[in-house]
């Protein structure tokens, strides 16, 4: 946090002067075994988001991705209720917990070997609840499908199939 307090105030002031809304994704950015315990992003938990919003007077908004709450075991409904007014961008990405991988590696592996990014509808996000909660807090901005599902990679047709699947899952909730 001390480093962020040194680096970010000037960037935030510049963005504000230029009419740019900064948003941090709620992702700890943990992708390999050499990043534990902190990852590469401080903006991942409610405690830290409160500090960001308070100390920087709401000048930084949230790029919200529900998948990052799943593997951190943070209550999605509570997060949306508390911070939804600060969402400026939303990712539609699902995440499946591989319980065998979790059993083998344990929670201190920080998700390595048990968090599996999936297309919407194939993981543990309850999309009806997700959109219900977003609408309840007044969010009506962009919802972008973030494709990180390895099952639907490797060929153009697989990637397109993944996007079509996500589109069809999300269609009832987006007008």
PyMOL commands that set and color helices and strands:
alter all, ss='L'
color gray80, all
select helices_A, chain A and resi 2-17+33-35+46-55+67-72+76-86+99-105+107-109+127-136+150-152+156-173
alter helices_A, ss='H'
color red, helices_A
select strands_A, chain A and resi 22-25+60-65+87-92+94-97+115-118+143-145
alter strands_A, ss='S'
color yellow, strands_A
deselect
rebuild
show_as cartoon
